[in-house]
């Protein structure tokens, strides 16, 4: 179960916003002559269903069916014991509790003579059990990959999502401000400070990892695997607020001179984010802003965003052209650089 604050707030996520999102998807469906779209969700892949309904599942899986017109239906293997709670945090559509969500929708579509083509978000990742139940219940139904259809509707950010993204970013920043590097004796101390601060600020969820010794490598470890920290280390936190996720990574050093270098790089990196141009190659722009922070040189970079069922997924990075047809809205940018022979890692949600 998710351990943080969870609930629907009509001021933060109006029902009209969810209805407008569904209408955009239905318009894209109509253009492709789809008789419905099915979206799979579980604890690791909640983003698409959350975007359309406001609900984020925990542990159990589920399916959201979006018809050509009208409100969506969410079927989940969760029991009726939590149905009323789910309805209280899912303002859009209906809740159906069933041990076989795919069978339920398959039987419904099989009974509708007008239903011929069903779009499925990320068809190649639909679990085999769900696919088998769907096809057994509706063997004549044509299954079509609707990933591009969904991304067409998902493109851009409405005012509600922008505000939630900014709030998640504010929580992540404040959580890192709670760390006092000179007082950190272990990875658990550092990670615990970040998690406590984020939860105190009503983060819905937070997942913290650490690269305990930047002089050795940049690999991030879970808290149960983290050893004592070295002179320089980095902490990464994935933070959710009302189903909207961001990632924030910051490097720390117990050496005063290196800590000052890291702080200068942080300032330069953050200052450069506001001026990034998606129409130009990103690596050169990132390298330029890091150089302004004390002569650091970019070694790696990546851009993540939400465009499907995963809260954040790789959009561009090392080896990519960078810039062409890339949207920065709602993105998270990560950079790794060298400064005075030391490794620095930074990652921030993009402004706007």
N, C-alpha and C positions, 0 to 999 in steps of 0.2 A: 504494500500500500504506500501511496505517496505520503511523505511525512510532514509536508509543509502546509501552509494555509491554502485552502482551496474553496472556491465559491464563484458564483456568477454575480457580477455587478453591472446593472443595466446602464449606469453612467459611463463605465469604462468600455463596455461591449454591448451597444444597443441591439435589440432584436432586429431593428431595421437594417443594421449593418450586416447581420447574418443572412437576412432575407435577400439583401442586394448581392451578396456573394453567391448564394445559391442561384439567383437569377442570372448572374454572369456565366456560371457553369452551364445552366440550362440553355442559354443562348449559344454557347460554344457547342453543346451537344446537338442542338438543332441543325447547326451548320454541317455537322458530320453525320446527320441522320441516325443518331443513336436513340434507342428507346429507353435509355436509362444508363446511369453510371454507378458502379459498385466500387467502394473504397474500403480496403482492409486496414485494420488498426490493431496495435497492441502497445505494450509499454514502451517499446523501442521505436515504434513507427506511428506516433499519434498525430502528427502535425496536420495532415490533410483533413481528417475528421474534426480535429479541434478547430481548424479554420472555418469549417462550415457549420459547426454546432456549438462551439465553446466548451465541449466536454473533452477531457483527457482521460483515457482508460487507465486502469492500473491492473497489471498482471494478466487478467483475462483478455482474450481477443474479441473482436467484434467486426461487423460489417455495416457500412452506411450505404443505403440505397437512395440515390437521387433520381426522382422520376422526371419525365419531360416537363412537367408543370406541378406546382404545389410543393409542400414541405417534404423534406427527406424523412426516412425512417431509419432508426439505428437499432440493429439487432445484436445482442450480446449474450455470451454464455454466463454472464453474471446472474445471480439468482434474483427472484422477486423480492428478496429481503432488502435489497438496496435499490429497487426500482424507483421508489419515491425520492430517495436522495439523488439518484441520477437525473430525475426529472427536474429537481430543484436547481441543478447546475447545468442543465442542457435546455436552454430556452427555445431552440429551434428544432422542430420535428417531433416525432414520437419515439418512445422507448419500447422495445420488444425484447423480453427475456426468453431465450430459447437455447437449448443445448446445441442446436444445429442451425446457426444463422444462414449459412449458404443454402441449405435445404429449404428453409422457409422462403427465401427470396426466389429460389429456383422454381418452387411450386407456384408461387404467385405469378411469375412471368410465364410459366408454361400454360397457365389458365387464361392468359390474355392473348387472344389471337393476333393482336396488332403488334405484339412484342417480338421483334425479329433479331435486333442487334443490341447487345449489351456491351457497353464500354467498361473496362476495368483499369483502374489506376495501377500502373506498374504491374502489368499482367504477368510478366516473367517472375515476379516475386510473390505472387499469390500462393499461399501454402497449399501443398498438394491435397491435403484433406478437404480444404474448403473448395478447391477446384473440382475434385471428384464428386463431392456432394452436390455442387451446383450443376454439373453436367449430367449427373444421374437424374436429377429432378427436372431438368429442362434440356433434353438431349438435342433438340432441334435449334436451340438458341445459338446464334453466332457470337462468339466472344472476341472483342476487339480491344486492342491496347489503347487506352484513353489517356495515356500520360501527357501527350502533347495537347490534348483537349483541356485537361485540367490546368496545365501550365499557362495556357492562353487565358483562362479565367483568373488564375492566381497572379498573373503579372501585375506589377505595381503594388502599392501599399495604400490602403484606405487610412483615414484619420485615426480610427480606433487602433489599428495594428501599429501605426507609427508611434502613437502615445504609449502603448504597452511595451514596444521595443525600447523606447527611451527610458521607461521606468525600470525595465530589467537591466539596462545598461547602467543606470544610476545605482541600483542595488549592488551590482558587481563591483563598480568602482569603490563604493563606500566600504564594501567588505574587505577589499585589499588595503584600504587606508587604515584598517584595524591592526595590520601587522607592524610590529616593531622588530626589524631584522636583527638588531643588536641583542634582543632578548630571546631570540629563537634558539633553542637548544636541540630541537629535534624536528623531524618532518611533521610529527603529530601536532606539535605546538603551532606551527605555521598554518597547517591545514585546518586545524580546529578553530583558530582565530577567524579565518575566512568564513568557514561554515556557520559559526555562531553569529557573526555579524550579519550575514545574509539572511539567516532565518529570523533574527530579531527585526529585520526590515521587511518581513512578511514575504520572503521568497517562497514560491510554491514548491520549488525543488532546487537542489544544488548538488553538483557532483564535482569533487575536488581531487585533482591529481598533482603530482610533484615530480620535477626533475631535480633530484637531490644534490647533484654535483655537476655543474655545467662544465667543469674542466675535463670531465670524462665523456659525457655524451648529452644529448638532448632528449633522451627517452623519458616519457612521463609514466609514473607508477601510481597505483592505487595506494591508499593510506596503509592497508594491511601488508603491503610489500615494501614500504619506504624505509630505507635505513637512515642513519644520522645524516644531517645535511653537511655539505662541504662549505667552503668559504663563499661560493657563489651558487645560487640555486634559483629555480623558477617554479612558480605555482600557477596552475591553470584551473579555472573554475567555469563550469557550464551552469548557468543560472536560468531558471524558468520563473516567469511571472505571468500568471493567467494564460498559460499555454504558449507563451512567447519566450523563445530561448535565445540567449546570447552566450558568447565565450569571452573570457578576459584572462590574459596571461601577463604576468609581470615577473621580472628578474630582480633578484636581491643579492646583496653582497655584505658580508660582515667586515670587509676591508673598506675603510672610509673613502679612499681615493676611487676605488672601483664603484662603490655605491653612488658616488657623485657622477661618475660617467654614465652609469645606468639611468640615473634620474634625468640627466640631460638628454639621453636617448629617448626616454619615455616622453619627455616634453616635446622633442622634435617630431617623434612619430605621431603623437596625437595632434600636433599642430598641422602636420602634413595631411592628415586624413580629410580635413575639411576641404582641401583644395584638389583632391584627386579628380581626374577627368577620365570617365569610363571610355571615352573615345580614343584615348592614347594608351600606349603600352604601360601597364602598371609597374613592372619591375624598375624601369628607369625613374619613375616618379617616387617610388618608395626609397630607392637608393639615394636620390637627391635629398630627401628630407632627413634620412639618417646621417648623411654626410654633414648636414647642417648641425647635427647634434654632437659633433666632436670627431668627425672623420671616420665614422664606422662605415663598413662596407657590407651591403646586403649579400647573404649567401643563400637563403631560401625564403620563399613566400607562398602564401595560399589564401584564397578567398572562399569563404563558405557562405551559404544562404539557405533559406527554406523555400523549396519549390515543389515538394511532393510530400511523401509520408514521413520522411525523416526531419526532425527539428532543424538540423543543420547538415548540409552535405557539400562536398567539394564542388566548386564551380570553376575555378582556375587556379594555376600555380606553376611551380617549376616545370619547365618544358613547354608551357603553353604560350601562345602569342601574347595573351594578356591585353585586355582592353576592348577588342572588337566584339560588339554585340553583348557586352557584359553590363548587367545592371548592378549598381552599387547599393541600391535601396534595400535596407534590411540586411545588409551583409556584415560579415565579421572578417577582418583582415588580420593575418598572422605574418610576422616577419622574424627572421633569424639573421643576426649580423655578428661581425667580429669587431671588437674595439680594444686596442692595446693588447692584442693577443688573446683576449677573453671572449667567450661566447655570451651573447645577449639574446633573449627571446622576448618578443612582445606580441600581444594580440588584443585587439580592441573592436567593439562594435562600431561600425561606421556611423557618423552623425547624419542627421536628416531622416 
